[in-house]
Amino acid sequence: MKRMLGITIFSLIIVMALIFTNMKDADDSSAPFEKVTNSQVETKTVPEMTVGDLKDILSDFQRDVAPPN
């Protein structure tokens, strides 16, 4: 009988500890999230390539990598 009472008390202590732990986590997760707008996000701007730039890249590729005909 004493063994059963000990197991019951131990189980109740464990269950209460788990409940209090979950309640603490729930309070932390209910904090509002900061909404980030597009103006707050840092973006890198890359200059656009022109047709001439692309033709130069293609000619460099053909000269350096492609086998000669």
Secondary structure, DSSP 8 states (H G I E B T S, - for coil): -HHHHHHHHHHHHHHHHHHHHHHHHHHHHTS------GGGS---------HHHHHHHHHHHHHHTS---
